[in-house]
Amino acid sequence: MATTAYVALLRGINVGGKNPVPMAELRSVFEREGFGSVRTYIQSGNVLFDTDLPRAEVEDRIEAMLECALGLDVVVVVRSHRQLRSVVRRAPTEDFADASRFHSDVLFLKAPLTPKRVLSVVRRRDGVDRAWPGTGVVYFSRLSERRSQSRMSTIVGTPEYQRLTVRSWSTTTKLLALLDG
C-alpha cells in the first residue's frame, strides 16, 4: 500500500507554557505508533510524517495516541502534502505575498467546522482585517501598521475556536517546503 505524506497541526501545545511537550518525545510517540519519516518543525506542534493509513482515520488515531502516550487532550488537524500545497497555491496573493504590509495567517479547520461558520463569528475591523474562505481553511490578514487594532482575537473563546488551529503564513509555507523536500 502506498504511503502519503502529511502534516499534523497540534492545537495548543508549547504555547504560553501550556501542554509542554519536547519535540524529541513527540517524534518518538509518532514513531512508536508506526508513522514513518517523522519530523517536527518549531516547538508549536507541527509534525510531518508518512503513513499508509486511510486519511479518514489519521486525525482520530493521532488524537487518541497523544491522549494515551502523553495525557494530552488536544485537537489535531491533518492535511496531506497535496492538500497543503493547494492551501498555499490558493492564498489571496496581494496580502499573503506582501509580508512587509500584511501579517497573514491560515486558520486550519477541523471538520465538521466550515469556513462559512468561522467567517460568521470572526469579527473584522474595516481597513485592518481581511478574511477569505478556502478549502478547510480561512485565510486571515491584518494590515501590519494597524495590527494592534485587529479584531481577529475576538474568535478566542468561541466554540468555533476550539475546532481550529492557527499557523502564520511563514510557518505554513515552510511546512510545505519541508514536505516538498
PETA-V288971 format. One record per backbone hydrogen bond with DSSP energy under -0.5 kcal/mol. NH is the residue of the N-H (numbers start at 0). CO is the residue of the C=O. E is the energy in kcal/mol with one decimal. If there is no record, write none. Layout:
BEGIN
nh->[NH NH]
co->[CO CO]
e->[E E]
END
This chain:
BEGIN
nh->[3 5 6 7 8 8 9 9 10 12 13 13 14 15 17 25 26 27 28 29 30 31 32 33 34 35 38 40 44 45 45 46 46 47 48 49 50 56 57 57 58 60 61 62 63 64 65 66 67 68 69 70 70 71 72 73 76 77 78 80 83 84 85 86 87 88 89 90 95 96 97 97 98 100 101 102 103 104 105 106 107 107 108 108 109 110 112 117 118 119 120 120 121 122 125 127 128 129 131 133 135 137 138 139 140 141 142 143 145 146 148 149 153 154 155 157 161 161 162 163 164 166 168 171 172 173 174 175 176 177 178 179 180]
co->[50 48 78 46 6 76 7 44 74 9 17 18 17 13 14 21 22 23 24 25 26 27 28 30 29 49 47 45 41 40 41 7 44 38 5 35 3 53 53 54 54 56 57 58 59 60 61 62 63 64 65 65 66 65 70 71 8 75 6 4 79 80 81 82 83 84 85 87 91 92 93 94 96 97 97 141 101 139 166 137 105 164 106 135 162 108 109 113 114 115 116 117 117 150 123 124 124 140 138 136 133 106 131 104 129 102 127 100 142 143 145 146 150 151 152 154 157 158 159 160 107 105 103 167 168 169 170 171 172 173 174 175 176]
e->[-2.8 -3.1 -2.3 -3.3 -0.5 -3.2 -0.7 -3.1 -2.7 -0.5 -1.2 -1.1 -1.1 -0.6 -1.8 -2.1 -2.7 -2.1 -2.1 -2.0 -2.6 -2.7 -1.3 -1.6 -2.1 -2.6 -2.5 -2.0 -0.5 -0.5 -0.6 -2.5 -0.5 -3.0 -2.1 -2.6 -1.7 -2.2 -0.8 -0.8 -0.7 -2.2 -2.4 -2.6 -2.4 -2.4 -2.7 -1.9 -2.5 -3.0 -1.9 -0.5 -1.1 -1.8 -0.5 -0.9 -2.2 -0.5 -2.2 -2.4 -2.8 -2.4 -1.9 -2.1 -2.2 -2.6 -2.1 -1.2 -2.1 -2.0 -0.6 -0.7 -0.7 -1.3 -2.2 -3.0 -0.6 -3.1 -3.1 -3.0 -0.8 -3.0 -0.5 -2.6 -2.9 -0.6 -2.1 -2.2 -2.9 -1.0 -0.7 -1.4 -2.5 -0.5 -0.5 -2.2 -2.4 -2.3 -2.2 -2.3 -1.0 -1.7 -2.7 -2.4 -2.7 -2.2 -2.0 -2.9 -1.7 -1.4 -2.3 -1.8 -2.2 -1.8 -1.3 -2.1 -0.8 -0.6 -1.8 -1.2 -2.1 -2.4 -2.5 -2.6 -2.6 -1.9 -2.6 -1.8 -2.2 -2.4 -2.2 -2.8 -1.3]
END
